[in-house]
Amino acid sequence: MQPTIAADVRFLLEHQAPGGAYLASPSFSQYPFGWLRDGAFIAHALDHVGERESAAAFHGWVARAVMRLEDDVHALIEARAAGAVADHERMLPTRFTPEGHAEPGAGWPDFQLDGYGQWLWSLAEHARGYSLPEDVRAGATLVTQYLAAFWDEPCYDAWEEGRTQHHTATLASVSAGLRAAAGLLDSAPAVVAAAQAAAESAWRFVLERCVVDGCFCKSVRNPAVDASLVWLATPLRLVDDADPIFERTLARVELDLLRPDGLLRFQTDTFYGGGAWLLLSAGLAWHHARAGRRERAAELLALVERQRGGDGGLPEQVPTEGTDPWFLDYWTRRWGPSASPLSWSHAMVVLARCELDGARAGRSRRGSPEHTALR
């Protein structure tokens, strides 16, 4: 490992809770929790550098957290089967405490499906060539049943916004996760069949409803792009790098969202004024490196590296060209300075560096996209 990767890996390991959760940020007031979304990428990064024990502890933590809510999940699925409207207040939470408990009434946006799909995808990557512990298999089975039942329910997006919309990156994450789960749960044929059918339906929904003017869009009836659309190719492999729809989407993401200090989430972002997110800049570098554009990847990583603090920490976002000063001041007064350091930022740098430098532990994951047949 290069020194930079070693330092980032050490940071991630040091901020893993004893029970296995990866804490989003050790110092930011709103982030002393574990998100499945962040954690899925962090575990994947640590698997890349051979830290399987850490990743396994995270997956075990997720499984225990969701199994505590098993009765609630089955009740929700039964109600959906009976034709009831989903009660969003009872859905699985977006984040858990380090001990693996939900936070009822905490006021956080709390119905978000993408993290559960990303967890299944990350778990499947982790488990290749290994047998899953029974408790983790049980958790994966429950989450698969949950996503198969609710994949088409409008929910918050990856950024915990837009509760009443269908978001492209969310649908893609769910589709990829269900496809991955179908390969994990071969001892549960009924669950596998439901997962495969829902994965195909979710991806078909994306192709039919989330493509505008030849590009993937942020959400249904919103033709803008979102940086999370890069995930469709890297890492979810729903499309090939050379897919014409994705190529046009990537070009628009860079045209509309890339600033001198990095990649925005989306053009109308107001959180901390709408800054550049380092984890997204590193994610874009990861994609370019995987697609063979090494110089472009190195440029983007250099841009990220310029934002390191004196202690080596990487923030969530930094002000950049076009940042709204009023909203930057508003969020700073409300919650303090933007989160720094952020675990997810460090994980994405690890993944980009590993891809660029070829410093991967274990097998290569190159190959054709897993969802080609669904197209």
Summary of the structure (lengths in Angstrom):
residues: 375
radius of gyration: 19.1
end to end distance: 38.1
largest distance: 56.6
contacts: 1344
relative contact order: 0.13
helix: 54%
strand: 6%
